[in-house]
Amino acid sequence: MKEVKIETKLDIYEDFDELPKSIQSLMELAIEARDNAYAPYSKFNVGAAILLDNNETVIGSNQENACYPSGLCAERTAIYYAGAKYPKAKILKMAITASSQNQVTDKPIPPCGSCRQSIAEYEIKQNLPIEIYFMGAQGKVVKSSSLANLLPLLFENSVL
């Protein structure tokens, strides 16, 4: 038997103002997208903004549907739009923010499992890590230098 230890490194910013200016700008786009989310069922709005290596930025927000699970998360909305509109561009950074219409969200909210797997697919495809910043509506912001920190045992095409 062999024991394997997996470690994750995350950077924690105490609040939005501590972020580098370029990330503040990206997060502001994610906040704008979050405010335009369509979430009448969950009352949980999520926004994402992605910076590409061609200096384009794309956004996405969660889009719900009464016929669960037909809706789509903000992260996947943004990442699939980036892939469709700029198929040769690489994703450098992603900012994600989430808020509840029912209570204050002051803890960082990471991508769900489906979104992690979708982001992993692009990280593997482009052979370049994607920086991911995530937060609630306020409070601390978490930075992961790669999706692999959030999903260390990736399901990827080499197993197929």
C-alpha positions, 0 to 999 in steps of 0.5 A: 500500500502507498499513501498519497497526500493531496494538498490544496493551496488557496489565497484568501483576500479579506475583502474586495478592496484587497484584490488587485485592480485588474481582478476587481474589474473582472469581479465587477463584471461578474457582479453585474452578471450576477445582478442579471441572473434569472433565478426565480426558483432558487433565489440564488443569483450567480455571475461569472466573468472570464478573461481570455488571452486575446484580452476579451472578457465574457460574462455569464449568469445562472439561468433557471428553468421550471423544468429542473435541471434544464437551467445552467450555472453562471460558470458554464454559461460563461465558459461555453460562450467563451468556447463558442465565440473565441474557440482558439482563445485560452481562459486566463482568469475567472471571477465568480460571485453569488448572492441569495435573495433570501439572506446575506452571503458573506462567505466565498461560494466556489463553483459546483461540481458540474462547473468544476468538471466543465472548467477542468475540461478547458484547463486540460484542453488548453494545457494552462491553469485557470486562475479562479476567484470566488466570493459571496455578495460580500466578504472574503474572496478566495483565489485558486491558481488552478481548477486542480486545487478545487478538484484534485482528482480530475476526471479527464479524457486519458481515462476513456 
